[in-house]
């Protein structure tokens, strides 16, 4: 099987859910209790997220999927002015049938290059609030603010100690994401399968979240992860250049084609 097809099959598995989760992850979720959560930790994470959402930053997302004994990955890089609701990003999947896409966020819209069915030089465009997630731990059209919204909703948060992240001294906080947060803005068919997976497990899917906050209260890195029946997925987002201007070039109207839905692994 070619690499992109293997990746698609593994992602579909995560999309559909599994009948069982690894016992270790299930036990960890069960062991987490309100007493393990600190209001101070919750405040630190939410304050850091809120500060970033009022600012701008560069970011790099790394999506890793492990299945059938192999690890696959794609990257999302760019810059985002969260306060102005605008940004740009590039998505790369080495070896994929479509291995690159550019996306621009501005004026409440998302512009997407490389959309199947439209001209090679044209951009698909759709309202930002109509974009949906089609895979577990993916944001609608890779929207980094969606990731921040999920991280801010972490529950049962504990302080895990200090760690050095690319030369920056940080405190790592760990929590879990509840079912509502995991399925936030998921396409209806995917959300239905997630509901079926939860019902099969008898509990929420074992989705963990981490946030690294520096001494100035700034968010440095986030991570979400899940492990179901040996298929693992992680989404790590590293942040940089906080406060630096983000310039966005909006495609010309003549070069855009309205779309109502954009699929494919590159697009979340």
Buried (B, 14 or more C-beta within 10 A) or exposed (E): EEEBEBBBEBBBBBBBBBEEBBEEBBEBBEEBEEEEBBEEBBEBBBBBBEBBBEBBBBBBBBBBBBBEEEEBBBBBBBBBBBEEBBBBBBBBBEEBEBBEBBBBBBEEBBBBBBBEEBEEEBBBBBEBEBBBBBBBBBBBBBBBBBBBBBBBBBBBBBBBEEBEBEEBEBBBBBBBBBBEBBBBBBBEEBBEBBBEBBEBBEEBBBBBBBBBBBEEEBBBBBBBBBBBBEBBBBBBBBBBEBEEEBEBEBBEEEEBBEBEEBEBBBBB
